């Protein structure tokens, strides 16, 4: 396995209701990564503030989009804008 990764960020139910073409493109990239032995990592966003209604922890909206091809258990959660804010990922 190479020391490279495809990082898929914030492809979650709350923002992907009509994004079939984008998800299809991401899935093609995931297939390419698997074929070329590149790690695939998924980053989910969860807002902890009560003021924000999207990406609430433990809701359907915070889950990865069902059409997304998830090929690994490398799924990390962040609570800020940057993917590097996930201590487990960084």
N, C-alpha and C positions, 0 to 999 in steps of 0.2 A: 504494500500500500504506500502510495506517495505521501509526502509531507505537504499535501495541498488539501484544501477543502472547498466545497461549494456550500455557502452559507445562505440559507433561505430564511428571510426575516419577515415577521409579522403577516404571514399569509393565514389569516384567521377569519372566522365566520363574521365578525362584526364589520369587516371591510371588504369582503370578497363575494358578496351576493351576486354580482353581475360581472365577474372577472374571469369568465371561462377561458378566453383567449390567453390572458396572462398566466393563469394556472396551467393551461396546456403547454405554454412555452417553458414554464418552470419545470414541469414534468419531463419535457424533452431534455432539459439540462440535467435533471436528476438521473435519467436513463443514461445519458452520456457519462456522467460522473461514475456511476456504477460500472459501466462497461470499461472505463479507463482507470478503475481502482482509485478513485478520488473519494475521500471522505465526504459525507453529506451531513450537515449540521442544520438543525432547525431552531430558530429563536422565536419564542412567543412573548407577547407583551401583556402585562397585567397591570392595570392601574389600581392603586391601593386607596386613592382618594374617593370619598363618597360622592363628591361633586361630579365626577366623570362617570358617565353611564356605559361607555364602551370598555371592552376588555376587562370586565369585572372578574376577579378570581372565582373559580368554580362555577362559571356560567357557560352556556353553549357558545356565546359570542367570543369567548376567550380561547376556545378550542381551535386547533388547526383546521383549515378548510377541509371538508370531507373528500373533495376531488383531488386534493394534493397527494402526490405519491410519496408516502413516508417510508423510507427504506432503512432507517436506522433508529436506534434508541437515543441518539445524540440530540435530545430535545432540551433546550434550556429556556428559562423564564427570566425576563428582565422587567424592571419596574420604572425605568427611565428611558429616554429616547435612544441612547446608545446601546448597541448590542454588547459592548464591553462593560456595561453596568451590571451584567449578570456575573456575579463572582464565580459561579460554577463554570461558565464559559471562558472567562478571561483567564 
